């Protein structure tokens, strides 16, 4: 049984001037909020709080990729962890359902919920209770866990191997050049989002096009950074998409064609993507891979990327 207090006020922010109120509960992305509001990636009417008097006991917020866009992700959801779990969960459910009804158009699909968590959250009893309370709220509103991911970081000063010469790298020439390589990579993919696209009925080609159009096409960093990898004979082996999102330099996507997996080419391709970004003088490069994608995780580890955080995504079917 979940209980929400009767004296609860649930409302959106009145404007950017209430950002301090929203930040009375902490999260690792708080430092991005002011800039996101100024650039239109967030709106006050997408940022909600649950109040008991002047005390913030829960909050939620959505994000979009460009000014004027629709909500793409529920990436803030926090609870007052001093409350008993039943009251905490009840408060969270009431906040979320009230906010969803106001923020999302009737009948619209709910955007994914994403959360960054400590890398050892299961081993830390305090962190585990906090994380599991948030998961409970999402499950009570019909969500299910899609995937847990490793968040990884390469830091300036970490050695990057020189080109081994096994592969020839060239810039991607256009959308079709990359989509043609992404399509076979979708076959046997270990990526949960890719698997979900295929399970929904999309063909491998359609899933690749969706990934390109909904994510990769939105990066404003130079496409000259994107690389295809080939054998000296010209046979394609894979690709890597080094990019910069709104916040960090990233390895946005990387893949090896099925016929060439298991031969260590992933190390060469990841090293090339890292060299491209390191050559820009960046302080760090961010990346992520599904917890279940052990080969990719090991490749990042071999190249000196450290697992500084985890993340999980929940979805409403």
Secondary structure, DSSP 8 states (H G I E B T S, - for coil): -----TT-EEEE-SSGGGHHHHTTS--TTGGGHHHHHHHTSS-GGGEEEEEETTEEEEEEEEE-SSTT----EEEEEEE-TTS-HHHHHHHHHHHHHHHHHHHS-TT----EEEEEE-TTTTT-HHHHHHHHHHHHHHHHTTEEEEEEEEEEEEETTS------SSSEEEE--SHHHHHHHHHHHTTT---HHHHHHHHTT--HHHHHHHHHHHTGGG--S-GGG-EEEE-TTS-EEEEEEEEE-SSSEEEEEEEE-GGGTTSSHHHHHHHHHHHHHHTTT-SEEEEEEETT-HHHHHHHHHTT-EEEEEEEEEEE-
